[in-house]
Amino acid sequence: MAKIPNDKIIALPDTHAIDQNAAKWLARVHSGDISDEHLRLFKKWYDSNPRHAAAYDRVEKTWRALDQLRALDQDYVGAHRPSIIEKLCSLLNAWIAWE
């Protein structure tokens, strides 16, 4: 097999790191306690790379969908026991908060 010259190799972005940063920014932005400076830094990060924007939008869309599922689930399950959706949301919250 022929060896590919180093100048022909394209480095792929670390999508896992981008997704982790997107989740951390989502938690900060939606915390209700974000400073103007952090909001400025978020906007700079978001606008600096289309992959950042796409990752953030994807994480936020998932977050909103889970909120909608939680609301639907509570209508059916009631408040007497934790539901699967609440457990899933708790797990997602822990993952986002984890660094």
N, C-alpha and C positions, 0 to 999 in steps of 0.2 A: 504494500500500500504506500502511495506517495505521501511524503511529509508536506504538510501545509506550512508555508512560510508565516512567521509571526506577524508580518505586516498585513496578512490577509485574514487573520483571525479577528472576529468581531466579538467583543465582550458583551454578554447579555446583562441587562440590569438585574439587580437582586430584587425580584418582585416580592419575596417574603419580607424583606426589610421595608419596602415601600408600603406593603399592606399593614405591617405592624405600626409604622408611623401614621398611616391613615387612621387606624383604630385609636391610637393615642390622641391624635388631633380631634377625632370625633368626641371622645370622652371629655376633652378639655372644652371644646366649643359648646357642647351641650350640658356642661356642668352648671351653668348659670353663674359661674364665678370666674370668668376669664378677663384678664386685664386688657386694656387697649394695646399694650405692647405685645402680648401673646396673640391677640387677634391680628395684629399687623404681621407678626411672624408667620401665623397660619396662612394668611392671604399670600404672603411672599412664597411660602412653600408650595401652596396649591397652584399658584400661577407659574411657578418656575419650571414645571415639567408636566406635559399632558398625562404622563403615567401617574403622577401624584393626584391630579384632578380625577382621573378615572378611578383610581383606587379609593379615594375618599368618597366619591359619589356612590361607588359600589357598596362600601361599608355602611354608608348612611342609608342607602336603600334597604339593605338587609336589616338594619336597626329598626327602621320604620315598619317594615313588614313584621318583625317580631313583636313590636308594640301592638300592631293590629291583631296579630294572632293571640296575644295575651288578652286583649280586650274581648275577643270572640270566645276564647277558652273560658274566661271568667263567667260569661253569660251561661255557659253550659255546666260548668263544674261547681260554681258557687265558691264562697270564701272559706269553706270548711277544711279543705285539704289543698296542699300545693299541687298544682297541675304539672304536666309534662312541659308545657310552654313556659311556666314560671321557672321551672328548673333549668330549662334551656336558656332563658334570659339571664338567670343568675350565673350560669356557666359563661355566657358571653360577656357579661359584666366583669367577671373575674379575669377572663382572658384579656379584655381591653385594659383593665387596671394593672395587670401584671407587666412588669418591665423586664 
